[in-house]
């Protein structure tokens, strides 16, 4: 599969974050920004067919808990956007869908809300439209470094309050920052900043990558500083490196980094093995594009899954109704796999037998 990579001439100031956010959403939706030679790895697994499930389809229950709150499906609408005018409409429609279906939703990076109060509504609209499901705030790793001092902590906590959030995601995106024309590849002190946040924040901290994956070694370092929710956000979905390469004025200097990352299935399996020593919540994301991916990720050891681009495309095509229809399809497919593997509950699905294809 060849990915078209149109040259993109970067021509905006580094401070113009709202238009950068809009550009990110437009590129993610309209351009071919997947990985080229790498998949999420889930196609290497299939459920072992159980000819005697000893179960009625009507008794299959896809409900579980996340952040100690009930959810109807182990799936989160992942952080996508916020911080520019049209993001308010997109986030309201995504939040409406999350509320109807009963699943968590995370907002996009809240960095610009820290500096521009006029953009607050593009984020707070999520809690307004999703009052009774888990809502998660989101801030970049570079913003919470210990070297940024107490100001960084204060900013992060203000974002939690602003959103009335049930958790705070810290996204670690070294590859994206390295390639982004106005990026800040400055990650010394990030782990210490996360450690400070774990102690200071009144809600749980989720640490996620943005599509290049978290290895077991990195997950262990996060567990060692007290993080108890990790979203691997592996390779195989949207390549944020690819998005930034499309925006780069000298794309040839960074083109070789398009496919960097650890496939999602590999991340999930590797990180799940760490639970023997430290119990934590594992989220699988990165190329999750259907209910089969959700079910396989759970069977590989994840507690929950997350996706962004499929829901962005749905909301742009048909608003809230299209997102709800897509979520209902995914739920049906998860339910079917649970029946065929003899798994009445999500906990049971986590121990369903898989075979390598």
C-alpha positions as a Markdown table, in Angstrom:
| # | Residue | x | y | z |
|---|---|---|---|---|
| 1 | Unk | 0.0 | 0.0 | 0.0 |
| 2 | Unk | 1.6 | 3.3 | -1.1 |
| 3 | Unk | 0.8 | 6.4 | 0.9 |
| 4 | Unk | 0.6 | 9.6 | -1.0 |
| 5 | Unk | 2.6 | 12.3 | 0.7 |
| 6 | Unk | 1.9 | 15.6 | -0.8 |
| 7 | Unk | 4.5 | 18.2 | 0.0 |
| 8 | Unk | 3.2 | 20.6 | 2.6 |
| 9 | Unk | 4.8 | 24.0 | 3.0 |
| 10 | Unk | 4.8 | 25.1 | 6.6 |
| 11 | Unk | 3.9 | 28.7 | 6.9 |
| 12 | Unk | 2.6 | 29.7 | 10.2 |
| 13 | Unk | 4.1 | 31.1 | 13.4 |
| 14 | Unk | 5.1 | 28.7 | 16.2 |
| 15 | Unk | 2.7 | 30.5 | 18.5 |
| 16 | Unk | -0.4 | 30.0 | 16.3 |
| 17 | Unk | -1.5 | 26.8 | 18.1 |
| 18 | Unk | -5.2 | 27.0 | 17.2 |
| 19 | Unk | -4.5 | 26.9 | 13.5 |
| 20 | Unk | -2.0 | 24.1 | 14.1 |
| 21 | Unk | -4.7 | 22.1 | 15.9 |
| 22 | Unk | -7.1 | 22.6 | 13.0 |
| 23 | Unk | -4.4 | 21.6 | 10.6 |
| 24 | Unk | -3.8 | 18.4 | 12.6 |
| 25 | Unk | -7.5 | 17.5 | 12.5 |
| 26 | Unk | -7.8 | 18.2 | 8.8 |
| 27 | Unk | -4.7 | 16.2 | 7.9 |
| 28 | Unk | -5.7 | 13.3 | 10.1 |
| 29 | Unk | -9.1 | 13.2 | 8.4 |
| 30 | Unk | -8.2 | 13.9 | 4.8 |
| 31 | Unk | -4.8 | 12.6 | 4.1 |
| 32 | Unk | -3.4 | 9.1 | 4.0 |
| 33 | Unk | -1.5 | 9.3 | 7.3 |
| 34 | Unk | -1.4 | 5.6 | 8.3 |
| 35 | Unk | 1.8 | 3.6 | 8.7 |
| 36 | Unk | 3.3 | 2.3 | 5.5 |
| 37 | Unk | 4.9 | -1.0 | 6.2 |
| 38 | Unk | 3.7 | -1.6 | 9.8 |
| 39 | Unk | 0.4 | -2.7 | 11.2 |
| 40 | Unk | -1.0 | -2.8 | 14.7 |
| 41 | Unk | -0.2 | -6.5 | 14.8 |
| 42 | Unk | -3.6 | -7.7 | 15.8 |
| 43 | Unk | -4.1 | -9.4 | 12.5 |
| 44 | Unk | -1.6 | -12.0 | 13.8 |
| 45 | Unk | -4.2 | -13.3 | 16.3 |
| 46 | Unk | -7.6 | -14.8 | 16.2 |
| 47 | Unk | -10.0 | -16.2 | 18.8 |
| 48 | Unk | -9.9 | -20.0 | 19.1 |
| 49 | Unk | -13.4 | -21.0 | 18.1 |
| 50 | Unk | -15.4 | -22.5 | 21.0 |
| 51 | Unk | -17.9 | -24.9 | 19.7 |
| 52 | Unk | -19.4 | -25.3 | 23.2 |
| 53 | Unk | -19.7 | -21.8 | 24.6 |
| 54 | Unk | -22.3 | -22.9 | 27.2 |
| 55 | Unk | -23.7 | -19.4 | 26.9 |
| 56 | Unk | -26.7 | -17.5 | 25.5 |
| 57 | Unk | -25.9 | -14.5 | 23.3 |
| 58 | Unk | -28.6 | -12.6 | 25.3 |
| 59 | Unk | -26.5 | -13.1 | 28.5 |
| 60 | Unk | -23.3 | -11.7 | 27.1 |
| 61 | Unk | -22.5 | -8.5 | 29.1 |
| 62 | Unk | -20.0 | -6.0 | 27.5 |
| 63 | Unk | -20.2 | -3.6 | 30.5 |
| 64 | Unk | -17.2 | -3.1 | 32.8 |
| 65 | Unk | -15.7 | -0.3 | 34.9 |
| 66 | Unk | -13.1 | 2.4 | 34.2 |
| 67 | Unk | -11.9 | 4.8 | 36.8 |
| 68 | Unk | -14.2 | 3.0 | 39.2 |
| 69 | Unk | -17.2 | 4.2 | 37.1 |
| 70 | Unk | -19.5 | 1.9 | 35.1 |
| 71 | Unk | -19.1 | 1.9 | 31.3 |
| 72 | Unk | -21.1 | -0.1 | 28.7 |
| 73 | Unk | -18.1 | -1.1 | 26.5 |
| 74 | Unk | -14.4 | -1.3 | 27.2 |
| 75 | Unk | -13.7 | 1.5 | 24.7 |
| 76 | Unk | -12.8 | 5.2 | 25.0 |
| 77 | Unk | -13.2 | 8.0 | 22.5 |
| 78 | Unk | -9.6 | 9.1 | 22.6 |
| 79 | Unk | -8.2 | 12.7 | 22.7 |
| 80 | Unk | -8.5 | 14.4 | 19.4 |
| 81 | Unk | -9.1 | 18.1 | 19.4 |
| 82 | Unk | -9.9 | 21.4 | 21.2 |
| 83 | Unk | -8.4 | 24.8 | 21.1 |
| 84 | Unk | -9.9 | 26.2 | 17.9 |
| 85 | Unk | -13.3 | 27.4 | 16.9 |
| 86 | Unk | -14.8 | 24.3 | 15.1 |
| 87 | Unk | -13.4 | 22.0 | 17.8 |
| 88 | Unk | -16.3 | 23.0 | 20.0 |
| 89 | Unk | -18.8 | 21.5 | 17.6 |
| 90 | Unk | -16.8 | 18.3 | 17.1 |
| 91 | Unk | -16.2 | 17.8 | 20.8 |
| 92 | Unk | -19.9 | 18.4 | 21.6 |
| 93 | Unk | -21.0 | 15.8 | 19.1 |
| 94 | Unk | -18.4 | 13.2 | 20.2 |
| 95 | Unk | -19.4 | 13.8 | 23.8 |
| 96 | Unk | -23.1 | 13.4 | 23.0 |
| 97 | Unk | -22.3 | 10.0 | 21.4 |
| 98 | Unk | -20.1 | 9.0 | 24.5 |
| 99 | Unk | -23.0 | 9.9 | 26.8 |
| 100 | Unk | -25.6 | 7.9 | 24.8 |
| 101 | Unk | -23.5 | 4.8 | 24.5 |
| 102 | Unk | -22.0 | 5.1 | 28.0 |
| 103 | Unk | -18.3 | 5.1 | 27.3 |
| 104 | Unk | -15.4 | 7.4 | 28.4 |
| 105 | Unk | -14.2 | 10.4 | 26.4 |
| 106 | Unk | -10.9 | 12.2 | 26.4 |
| 107 | Unk | -10.3 | 15.7 | 25.1 |
| 108 | Unk | -7.4 | 16.7 | 22.9 |
| 109 | Unk | -4.3 | 18.5 | 24.3 |
| 110 | Unk | -5.4 | 21.4 | 26.5 |
| 111 | Unk | -2.2 | 23.3 | 26.2 |
| 112 | Unk | -3.8 | 26.3 | 24.6 |
| 113 | Unk | -6.6 | 26.5 | 27.2 |
| 114 | Unk | -3.9 | 27.3 | 29.7 |
| 115 | Unk | -3.0 | 30.5 | 27.9 |
| 116 | Unk | -6.3 | 31.5 | 26.2 |
| 117 | Unk | -9.5 | 31.5 | 28.2 |
| 118 | Unk | -11.5 | 32.3 | 25.0 |
| 119 | Unk | -10.8 | 28.7 | 24.0 |
| 120 | Unk | -12.1 | 27.1 | 27.2 |
| 121 | Unk | -15.5 | 26.3 | 25.8 |
| 122 | Unk | -14.0 | 24.1 | 23.1 |
| 123 | Unk | -13.1 | 21.7 | 26.0 |
| 124 | Unk | -15.7 | 22.3 | 28.7 |
| 125 | Unk | -18.4 | 21.5 | 26.1 |
| 126 | Unk | -17.4 | 17.8 | 26.6 |
| 127 | Unk | -18.5 | 17.7 | 30.3 |
| 128 | Unk | -21.6 | 19.6 | 29.5 |
| 129 | Unk | -22.6 | 17.0 | 26.9 |
| 130 | Unk | -21.3 | 14.0 | 28.7 |
| 131 | Unk | -22.3 | 14.5 | 32.4 |
| 132 | Unk | -22.3 | 11.0 | 33.6 |
| 133 | Unk | -19.5 | 9.1 | 31.8 |
| 134 | Unk | -15.8 | 9.4 | 32.6 |
| 135 | Unk | -14.3 | 12.6 | 31.0 |
| 136 | Unk | -10.5 | 12.9 | 30.8 |
| 137 | Unk | -8.4 | 16.0 | 30.6 |
| 138 | Unk | -5.2 | 15.9 | 28.5 |
| 139 | Unk | -1.8 | 17.7 | 28.7 |
| 140 | Unk | 1.5 | 17.2 | 26.9 |
| 141 | Unk | 4.5 | 15.8 | 28.6 |
| 142 | Unk | 6.7 | 18.8 | 27.7 |
| 143 | Unk | 4.3 | 21.0 | 29.7 |
| 144 | Unk | 4.6 | 19.1 | 33.0 |
| 145 | Unk | 8.4 | 18.7 | 33.3 |
| 146 | Unk | 9.7 | 19.3 | 36.8 |
| 147 | Unk | 12.1 | 21.9 | 35.3 |
| 148 | Unk | 9.0 | 24.0 | 34.6 |
| 149 | Unk | 8.4 | 24.2 | 38.3 |
| 150 | Unk | 5.2 | 24.6 | 40.3 |
| 151 | Unk | 3.7 | 26.6 | 37.5 |
| 152 | Unk | 3.5 | 23.4 | 35.4 |
| 153 | Unk | 1.7 | 21.5 | 38.2 |
| 154 | Unk | -0.7 | 24.4 | 38.8 |
| 155 | Unk | -1.6 | 24.6 | 35.1 |
| 156 | Unk | -2.3 | 20.8 | 34.9 |
| 157 | Unk | -4.5 | 20.9 | 38.0 |
| 158 | Unk | -6.4 | 23.9 | 36.6 |
| 159 | Unk | -7.2 | 21.9 | 33.5 |
| 160 | Unk | -8.6 | 19.1 | 35.6 |
| 161 | Unk | -10.8 | 21.6 | 37.4 |
| 162 | Unk | -11.9 | 23.4 | 34.2 |
| 163 | Unk | -13.1 | 20.1 | 32.7 |
| 164 | Unk | -14.4 | 18.6 | 36.0 |
| 165 | Unk | -12.3 | 15.7 | 34.8 |
| 166 | Unk | -12.3 | 12.2 | 36.2 |
| 167 | Unk | -8.6 | 11.6 | 35.2 |
| 168 | Unk | -5.8 | 13.5 | 33.5 |
| 169 | Unk | -3.9 | 12.1 | 30.5 |
| 170 | Unk | -0.3 | 13.1 | 30.0 |
| 171 | Unk | 0.6 | 12.3 | 26.4 |
| 172 | Unk | 4.3 | 11.6 | 25.8 |
| 173 | Unk | 5.1 | 12.3 | 22.2 |
| 174 | Unk | 8.9 | 12.5 | 21.7 |
| 175 | Unk | 8.8 | 11.4 | 18.1 |
| 176 | Unk | 6.1 | 13.9 | 17.2 |
| 177 | Unk | 7.9 | 16.8 | 19.0 |
| 178 | Unk | 11.1 | 15.9 | 17.2 |
| 179 | Unk | 9.5 | 16.1 | 13.7 |
| 180 | Unk | 7.0 | 18.9 | 14.3 |
| 181 | Unk | 8.2 | 22.1 | 12.6 |
| 182 | Unk | 7.5 | 24.1 | 15.8 |
| 183 | Unk | 8.0 | 21.1 | 18.2 |
| 184 | Unk | 9.8 | 21.1 | 21.5 |
| 185 | Unk | 12.0 | 17.9 | 21.6 |
| 186 | Unk | 12.9 | 18.7 | 25.2 |
| 187 | Unk | 12.1 | 15.7 | 27.4 |
| 188 | Unk | 14.6 | 15.9 | 30.2 |
| 189 | Unk | 12.6 | 16.0 | 33.4 |
| 190 | Unk | 9.4 | 14.5 | 32.1 |
| 191 | Unk | 9.4 | 11.4 | 34.3 |
| 192 | Unk | 10.0 | 13.5 | 37.4 |
| 193 | Unk | 7.2 | 15.8 | 36.3 |
| 194 | Unk | 4.9 | 12.8 | 36.0 |
| 195 | Unk | 6.0 | 11.6 | 39.4 |
| 196 | Unk | 5.1 | 15.0 | 40.9 |
| 197 | Unk | 1.7 | 15.0 | 39.2 |
| 198 | Unk | 0.9 | 11.6 | 40.5 |
| 199 | Unk | 1.3 | 12.9 | 44.0 |
| 200 | Unk | -0.3 | 16.3 | 43.5 |
| 201 | Unk | -3.3 | 15.5 | 41.2 |
| 202 | Unk | -6.6 | 14.7 | 42.9 |
| 203 | Unk | -7.6 | 12.4 | 40.1 |
| 204 | Unk | -5.7 | 9.5 | 38.5 |
| 205 | Unk | -3.0 | 10.1 | 36.0 |
| 206 | Unk | -3.1 | 8.2 | 32.6 |
| 207 | Unk | 0.1 | 8.2 | 30.6 |
| 208 | Unk | -0.2 | 7.5 | 26.9 |
| 209 | Unk | 1.9 | 7.7 | 23.7 |
| 210 | Unk | 0.3 | 9.2 | 20.6 |
| 211 | Unk | 0.9 | 6.3 | 18.2 |
| 212 | Unk | 4.4 | 5.1 | 18.5 |
| 213 | Unk | 3.9 | 2.8 | 21.5 |
| 214 | Unk | 5.0 | 2.3 | 25.0 |
| 215 | Unk | 7.5 | -0.6 | 25.6 |
| 216 | Unk | 7.4 | -2.8 | 28.7 |
| 217 | Unk | 10.7 | -1.1 | 29.9 |
| 218 | Unk | 9.1 | 2.4 | 29.7 |
| 219 | Unk | 5.9 | 1.1 | 31.2 |
| 220 | Unk | 7.9 | -0.2 | 34.2 |
| 221 | Unk | 9.5 | 3.2 | 34.7 |
| 222 | Unk | 6.0 | 4.8 | 34.8 |
| 223 | Unk | 4.8 | 2.2 | 37.3 |
| 224 | Unk | 7.9 | 2.9 | 39.4 |
| 225 | Unk | 6.8 | 6.5 | 39.9 |
| 226 | Unk | 3.2 | 5.6 | 40.7 |
| 227 | Unk | 1.4 | 5.7 | 37.4 |
| 228 | Unk | -1.4 | 3.1 | 37.5 |
| 229 | Unk | -3.1 | 3.6 | 34.1 |
| 230 | Unk | -1.1 | 3.2 | 30.9 |
| 231 | Unk | -2.4 | 3.6 | 27.3 |
| 232 | Unk | 0.2 | 2.0 | 25.0 |
| 233 | Unk | -1.0 | 3.9 | 21.9 |
| 234 | Unk | 1.0 | 1.7 | 19.6 |
| 235 | Unk | 2.0 | 1.8 | 16.0 |
| 236 | Unk | -0.5 | 0.8 | 13.3 |
| 237 | Unk | -3.0 | 3.6 | 13.3 |
| 238 | Unk | -2.5 | 7.2 | 12.6 |
| 239 | Unk | 1.2 | 8.1 | 12.2 |
| 240 | Unk | 1.6 | 11.4 | 14.0 |
| 241 | Unk | 5.1 | 11.4 | 12.6 |
| 242 | Unk | 3.5 | 11.2 | 9.2 |
| 243 | Unk | 1.2 | 14.1 | 9.9 |
| 244 | Unk | 4.2 | 16.3 | 11.0 |
| 245 | Unk | 6.2 | 15.1 | 8.0 |
| 246 | Unk | 3.4 | 16.4 | 5.8 |
| 247 | Unk | 3.7 | 19.8 | 7.6 |
| 248 | Unk | 7.5 | 19.9 | 7.5 |
| 249 | Unk | 9.3 | 22.5 | 5.3 |
| 250 | Unk | 12.2 | 20.0 | 4.7 |
| 251 | Unk | 10.3 | 16.6 | 4.7 |
| 252 | Unk | 13.3 | 14.7 | 3.2 |
| 253 | Unk | 15.2 | 15.3 | 6.5 |
| 254 | Unk | 12.6 | 13.5 | 8.5 |
| 255 | Unk | 10.9 | 11.2 | 6.0 |
| 256 | Unk | 12.8 | 8.1 | 7.4 |
| 257 | Unk | 10.9 | 8.5 | 10.7 |
| 258 | Unk | 7.4 | 8.0 | 9.2 |
| 259 | Unk | 7.0 | 4.4 | 10.4 |
| 260 | Unk | 8.8 | 4.6 | 13.8 |
| 261 | Unk | 6.9 | 2.7 | 16.6 |
| 262 | Unk | 6.1 | -0.5 | 18.3 |
| 263 | Unk | 3.0 | -2.3 | 17.0 |
| 264 | Unk | 0.0 | -2.1 | 19.4 |
| 265 | Unk | -0.4 | -5.9 | 19.9 |
| 266 | Unk | 3.3 | -6.2 | 20.9 |
| 267 | Unk | 2.9 | -3.3 | 23.4 |
| 268 | Unk | -0.2 | -4.8 | 25.0 |
| 269 | Unk | 1.2 | -8.2 | 25.4 |
| 270 | Unk | 4.5 | -6.9 | 26.7 |
| 271 | Unk | 3.0 | -4.5 | 29.2 |
| 272 | Unk | 0.3 | -6.9 | 30.4 |
| 273 | Unk | 3.1 | -9.2 | 31.6 |
| 274 | Unk | 4.1 | -6.5 | 34.1 |
| 275 | Unk | 0.8 | -6.9 | 36.0 |
| 276 | Unk | 2.2 | -10.0 | 37.8 |
| 277 | Unk | 4.2 | -7.6 | 40.0 |
| 278 | Unk | 2.2 | -4.3 | 39.9 |
| 279 | Unk | -1.6 | -4.2 | 39.3 |
| 280 | Unk | -2.5 | -1.4 | 36.9 |
| 281 | Unk | -5.0 | -0.6 | 34.2 |
| 282 | Unk | -3.9 | -1.2 | 30.6 |
| 283 | Unk | -5.5 | 0.6 | 27.7 |
| 284 | Unk | -4.9 | -0.6 | 24.1 |
| 285 | Unk | -5.0 | 2.0 | 21.4 |
| 286 | Unk | -3.2 | 2.6 | 18.0 |
| 287 | Unk | -5.0 | 1.4 | 14.9 |
| 288 | Unk | -8.1 | 0.1 | 16.8 |
| 289 | Unk | -10.6 | 0.4 | 13.9 |
| 290 | Unk | -13.3 | -2.1 | 14.7 |
| 291 | Unk | -15.0 | -4.3 | 17.3 |
| 292 | Unk | -12.7 | -7.3 | 16.5 |
| 293 | Unk | -9.7 | -5.2 | 17.4 |
| 294 | Unk | -11.4 | -4.2 | 20.7 |
| 295 | Unk | -12.1 | -7.9 | 21.5 |
| 296 | Unk | -8.6 | -9.1 | 20.5 |
| 297 | Unk | -6.9 | -6.3 | 22.6 |
| 298 | Unk | -8.9 | -7.3 | 25.7 |
| 299 | Unk | -8.0 | -11.0 | 25.1 |
| 300 | Unk | -4.3 | -10.0 | 24.8 |
| 301 | Unk | -4.5 | -8.4 | 28.3 |
| 302 | Unk | -5.9 | -4.9 | 28.0 |
| 303 | Unk | -8.7 | -3.7 | 30.3 |
| 304 | Unk | -10.0 | -1.1 | 27.9 |
| 305 | Unk | -9.3 | 0.2 | 24.4 |
| 306 | Unk | -9.3 | 3.6 | 22.8 |
| 307 | Unk | -9.6 | 5.0 | 19.3 |
| 308 | Unk | -9.7 | 8.5 | 17.7 |
| 309 | Unk | -9.6 | 8.6 | 13.9 |
| 310 | Unk | -12.6 | 6.3 | 13.2 |
| 311 | Unk | -14.8 | 8.6 | 15.3 |
| 312 | Unk | -13.4 | 11.8 | 13.9 |
| 313 | Unk | -14.2 | 10.5 | 10.4 |
| 314 | Unk | -17.7 | 9.5 | 11.5 |
| 315 | Unk | -18.5 | 12.8 | 13.2 |
| 316 | Unk | -17.3 | 14.7 | 10.2 |
| 317 | Unk | -19.4 | 12.6 | 7.9 |
| 318 | Unk | -22.6 | 12.3 | 9.9 |
| 319 | Unk | -22.4 | 14.0 | 13.3 |
| 320 | Unk | -23.4 | 12.4 | 16.6 |
| 321 | Unk | -25.7 | 9.9 | 14.9 |
| 322 | Unk | -22.9 | 8.5 | 12.8 |
| 323 | Unk | -20.7 | 8.1 | 15.8 |
| 324 | Unk | -23.4 | 6.3 | 17.8 |
| 325 | Unk | -24.1 | 4.0 | 14.8 |
| 326 | Unk | -20.4 | 3.1 | 14.5 |
| 327 | Unk | -20.1 | 2.5 | 18.3 |
| 328 | Unk | -23.2 | 0.2 | 18.2 |
| 329 | Unk | -21.6 | -1.8 | 15.4 |
| 330 | Unk | -18.4 | -2.2 | 17.3 |
| 331 | Unk | -20.4 | -3.2 | 20.4 |
| 332 | Unk | -22.3 | -5.9 | 18.4 |
| 333 | Unk | -19.0 | -7.3 | 17.1 |
| 334 | Unk | -17.5 | -7.4 | 20.6 |
| 335 | Unk | -20.6 | -9.2 | 21.8 |
| 336 | Unk | -20.4 | -11.7 | 19.0 |
| 337 | Unk | -16.7 | -12.6 | 19.7 |
| 338 | Unk | -17.6 | -12.9 | 23.4 |
| 339 | Unk | -20.3 | -15.4 | 22.6 |
| 340 | Unk | -18.0 | -17.4 | 20.2 |
| 341 | Unk | -15.2 | -17.6 | 22.7 |
| 342 | Unk | -17.5 | -18.5 | 25.6 |
| 343 | Unk | -16.9 | -15.3 | 27.5 |
| 344 | Unk | -19.9 | -14.0 | 29.3 |
| 345 | Unk | -18.1 | -10.9 | 30.8 |
| 346 | Unk | -15.2 | -8.6 | 29.8 |
| 347 | Unk | -13.2 | -10.2 | 32.7 |
| 348 | Unk | -13.8 | -13.6 | 31.1 |
| 349 | Unk | -12.8 | -12.2 | 27.7 |
| 350 | Unk | -9.4 | -11.2 | 29.1 |
| 351 | Unk | -8.7 | -15.0 | 29.5 |
| 352 | Unk | -10.2 | -16.2 | 26.2 |
| 353 | Unk | -7.9 | -18.4 | 24.1 |
| 354 | Unk | -6.2 | -16.8 | 21.2 |
| 355 | Unk | -4.3 | -18.6 | 18.4 |
| 356 | Unk | -1.5 | -17.0 | 16.3 |
| 357 | Unk | -2.4 | -16.9 | 12.6 |
